[in-house]
Amino acid sequence: MASLMELKEIFRSADAVCFDVDSTVIREEGIDELAKFCGVGDAVAEMTRRAMGGTVTFKAALTARLGLIRPSYEQVQKLISDNPPQLTPGIRELVSRLHQRGVQVFLVSGGFQSIVEHVALQLNIPTANVFANRLKFYFNGEKYAGFDETQPTAESGGKGKVIAHLKEQFHFKKVVMIGDGATDMEACPPGDCFIGFGGNVVRKQVKEKAKWYITHFDELLKELEER
């Protein structure tokens, strides 16, 4: 197991950095915001807490939550326009600095493609570098028709599959995963370094098990200035 010092060195010399989105890059949980918008906020928030604690499989929790919300295409678009996701302080500067250093930045999320792509645009991250879940709608574009279960991020262990795919495709030597939840921590390995993030919400299991745990992205900016 790598020491904290070794993890910091991996971060400083990484080829690619993958960020979770909900409660990491943005302050909210996208699915909870969508649930509130659709009038079923409390029931879905409780399901999210259980899913993030790692007590139920991610796919089971996602299926159950979306079954309650049943969002239409119009509702998803209206959520983005009326209540756009709020970026976590420091993330814009950190992503910009990583880009300046030639590091590839990816958003790897159990959230929804349309919301995550909106976040990616704000951070100058290409949409090709977004891995997230795709909602499906019936042909009239209105009613919810499920989600694409073939996406790796639709199930537990999916973020690790994305990192393995990135390593194979781009021959990255060192890939870092940053996030607040159990699904992020599980992505290392194949990720080379996990950094737990508690700036928006603290997940007890992650805080206790992560060798490197931060509460503000400034801590990572300072690490990059070390070199």
Disulfide bonds with the S-S distance in Angstrom:
none
